[in-house]
Structures are given as C-alpha cells and as structure tokens.
Amino acid sequence: MSERERANHQAQSMTPLDLLDIDASLGEEERQIRAVVRQLVDDRVRPYVAGWYEDGQVPARELAREFGKLGLLGMHLTGYGCAGASAVAYGLACLELEAGDSGVRSLVSVQGSLAMYAIWRYGSEEQKQRWLPAMAAGEAIGCFGLTEPDHGSDPASMATRARRDGDDWILDGTKMWITNAPVADVAVIWARTDEGVRGFAVPMDTPGVTAREIRHKMSLRASLTGEIVLDGVRLPADARLPEATGLKAPLSCLTEARYGIVWGALGAARDCLETALSYATTRTQFGRPLAGFQLTQAKLADMAVEWNKGLLLASHLGRLADAGKLRPEQVSVGKLNNVREALAIARQCRTILGANGISGEYPIMRHANNLESVLTYEGTSEIHQLIVGQRLTGLSAFA
Ligand SMILES: Cc1cc2nc3c(=O)[nH]c(=O)nc-3n(C[C@H](O)[C@H](O)[C@H](O)COP(=O)(O)OP(=O)(O)OC[C@H]3O[C@@H](n4cnc5c(N)ncnc54)[C@H](O)[C@@H]3O)c2cc1C
C-alpha cells in the first residue's frame, strides 16, 4: 500500500483504535455498508438515544422502517427482499448499530437473526412469502419467544404446550423477557408437543395472545421487552414451522443472533473508548490532561489491546461464517469474550470520566448498563463457559 493509499485508508478507517489495521482486511462493499450504517446511527440514533433511554421508550416502528429501507433487516439472509450480505458485513452493521445503543442493535438482531431467520430456515414457502418481505422492509416486526418465567438458561424444560385439536394447534403458556414483543406483528413461539419442541409463527392479533410491556428495566431501556401470555391460542396447522423439529432449531437461531453480538458488543465498547479518549485529552487535573498521566495511558492501552483482540476474533469468526465453517462453540468463544471485555471496557472508561462518567450526558453508563443485559441474553456467560468446557473436556456439565 502506498503512503497516499495508506493515508486515504486511515481517513475512512473504522476508528483510531484500530491499532492492528484490521480495517485493511475488509472489502470495499463491507466498508461501504459500515459507512452507511454509521451515518444512519449518527443521524437517527445518537441525537435521540439518551432521551429514549431515560424515557424507557424507542420509536421501534419508525426505526424498523428506516432500517428496512437500508436493507439492514435480515441482511445476511437471501431472497424474500433480504439483502444477502456477507456475515462480516452483517457483523459490521451490528457493531455500528450498537455503537449507538445495544437496544437499537437488539431490535435489528431479534428481527433478522431470530424471528426472520427462524421463518427463513424452518418455515414453509407460504410462511416465508407471508412474513419475510414485510419484515425485511420493516413493515412487520417479529419477536422470538423461547424464555419463560421459570425456564431461562434451560429451555429444554419449557412449560409452554402445543396440543393438536383436529387439524388445529392449541397453545398455552407464558414467554418472558421477549424483545420487541410489545410492538410485534408476529411471534416465533417455541412450545413442547407430544413429539418434542416445535416452533410456530403466531400473529400477535390471534385471540388469546396478549403482550405486556416489562417496565422498570435499568438496562436496555431503549428497547421494548415484553411478556407474552398464550391462553388457549388456536392456530391452523400451517402456523407450525414445518422444518423445525426439536430444540436444535431454536438453538440454531440463537447461534445466529449470538454471532451478531460478538460484533455488536465491540460497538458499545468503541463508543466508550472514543468518549474516554477524547475526554482524557481535554480534561485537565494537576495542570495536565488526564491522558498525560501514566495510569490513564495504562488503562487506555489495556482497553485498546482488548478491543483489538475482540475485533480480530469477530473478524475471524466472520470469515469462518462466510466460508460456511462456523461452529456454535466458536460463536460461544466470541460471545463470552467480547461481551465480557466490552463490559470491562465500559466500566473502566467510566472511571476516566470521573463524576461525568455517571451522567446521561455521556454514553458510557448507558452502554455499561446495556451490556449487563447483553451479558445475560443469548446465553449467559456461564452457559457459554459450559459450552466451551464441554468442547474441551467432552463432558456436559449443564445438568
Ligand atoms: C433485556 C432482555 C431481553 C431478552 N430478550 C429475549 C428474547 O427476545 N427472547 C427470549 O426468548 N429471551 C430473551 N431474554 C431472556 C434471556 O435469554 C434469559 O434471561 C437468559 O437466557 C437467562 O435466563 P434467566 O434470566 O432465566 O436466568 P437463569 O437461567 O435463571 O440463570 C440465573 C443465573 O444462573 C446461572 N446458571 C443457570 N444455569 C446454570 C448452570 N447449569 N451452571 C452454572 N450457572 C448456571 C446463569 O448463568 C445466571 O447467572 C432477554 C433477556 C433480557 C434481560
């Protein structure tokens, strides 16, 4: 690369934090997608997100339509109005969205990687035609109901039941902590049947379905989370996702969403790091900028090293995914490491801002609080440790 090319490349680079020039490994299209998403976040998320967070609200429908116009919903899927982007491009989009807010990234992840993916991978042609183009455009919003009040990390013991009544299915149960539920048009609901776990595409206006918003969250406040109660919900036979048999179906959807989180968490961490870096260079104490103190530089250096390692990991997993070789336990390595490190970075960055670190005027505390949810959903850190542990030892320590 010539000096001039290098200068150009640095100018459009992801961030000055890219110490290892990981950016240089990206293709032109990947860079373009990233730039478009970054601009969208700068225009439509950053100016408003602190207010959304404080109010515990987010204009989910409006955002979904805008994300849909840019092809961000189900962007790694093909056909049915989906963009068919690479896994790396999808990851970069998640990173940029989460640099705005983890809740906004969650809206996109749940729509594309959980609800749309489930229908795309396991649905009938009719279900795909009915839901996917509208969901890709952001005209219909989806959610994914696996977790229940009494069954979180252990979905195999779910209590939601689906039983046959003639050709119909009757669903009873409660799903808890469901992202997008209060605003969703369709829920992918996982239920136990006599033959094992099955999935259903449930229109939210079906009689017997109610969604209640979960309030008073101290984390992921710019995201709508709800409880879904299914009370004798009668569904036609063709509401069942025909290709989904057993728990491996919802687990495969989780692998998709976890992959996006591997990248997304780095976005929240980047925003914290950039904020702390900028603050440290302008805030003066003891007659010099905070950035001039060795202890501050040690913090910044250690955080930047972890962030770069996280980005290398995400890029590696992305390339594996694009080659069709990514395994679930590899995604667990990425989710475990990158969310844990992103949270550690957010907390450390907060210290650099002192009292301002706890203020909503700066994004750091919001990101740190959000990352507590990201650490828990899509498999807690402990569950990912158990998945990696099983791979290492050949022994399952789950139960
Ligand atoms: C904001 C938010 C949004 C969410 N969105 C969705 C969604 O859209 N759809 C959905 O289905 N779910 C969603 N969830 C639920 C999420 O996936 C669960 O919270 C998660 O799986 C953990 O389940 P739990 O909260 O019941 O915790 P529990 O399973 O009760 O776990 C509590 C603690 O015990 C630990 N633990 C459990 N089992 C073991 C074990 N065998 N060994 C060691 N430690 C263990 C856990 O790691 C955790 O630390 C969301 C959660 C949040 C917070």
The ligand as a Gaussian input file, in Angstrom:
#p B3LYP/6-31G(d) Opt

LIG

0 1
 C      -33.322000      -7.300000      28.041000
 C      -33.519000      -8.765000      27.737000
 C      -34.033000      -9.161000      26.526000
 C      -34.269000     -10.520000      26.259000
 N      -34.822000     -10.895000      25.052000
 C      -35.189000     -12.198000      24.868000
 C      -35.899000     -12.599000      23.681000
 O      -36.136000     -11.793000      22.765000
 N      -36.318000     -13.892000      23.580000
 C      -36.079000     -14.822000      24.557000
 O      -36.506000     -15.972000      24.401000
 N      -35.390000     -14.476000      25.684000
 C      -34.951000     -13.191000      25.860000
 N      -34.283000     -12.825000      27.016000
 C      -34.080000     -13.817000      28.080000
 C      -32.653000     -14.293000      28.213000
 O      -32.275000     -15.078000      27.124000
 C      -32.551000     -15.035000      29.554000
 O      -32.641000     -14.056000      30.572000
 C      -31.282000     -15.847000      29.707000
 O      -31.304000     -16.973000      28.884000
 C      -31.030000     -16.292000      31.159000
 O      -32.175000     -16.881000      31.691000
 P      -32.725000     -16.401000      33.140000
 O      -32.781000     -14.916000      33.153000
 O      -33.966000     -17.153000      33.400000
 O      -31.595000     -16.792000      34.157000
 P      -31.380000     -18.250000      34.823000
 O      -31.368000     -19.289000      33.772000
 O      -32.294000     -18.401000      35.970000
 O      -29.886000     -18.091000      35.361000
 C      -29.560000     -17.311000      36.541000
 C      -28.061000     -17.441000      36.772000
 O      -27.719000     -18.800000      36.984000
 C      -26.735000     -19.193000      36.049000
 N      -26.925000     -20.592000      35.660000
 C      -28.035000     -21.177000      35.144000
 N      -27.801000     -22.462000      34.862000
 C      -26.522000     -22.703000      35.207000
 C      -25.679000     -23.847000      35.134000
 N      -26.094000     -25.020000      34.639000
 N      -24.414000     -23.720000      35.581000
 C      -23.957000     -22.535000      36.065000
 N      -24.691000     -21.426000      36.142000
 C      -25.964000     -21.501000      35.710000
 C      -26.897000     -18.270000      34.869000
 O      -25.707000     -18.193000      34.090000
 C      -27.230000     -16.970000      35.578000
 O      -26.059000     -16.358000      36.020000
 C      -33.963000     -11.481000      27.256000
 C      -33.394000     -11.065000      28.479000
 C      -33.174000      -9.728000      28.715000
 C      -32.565000      -9.314000      30.025000

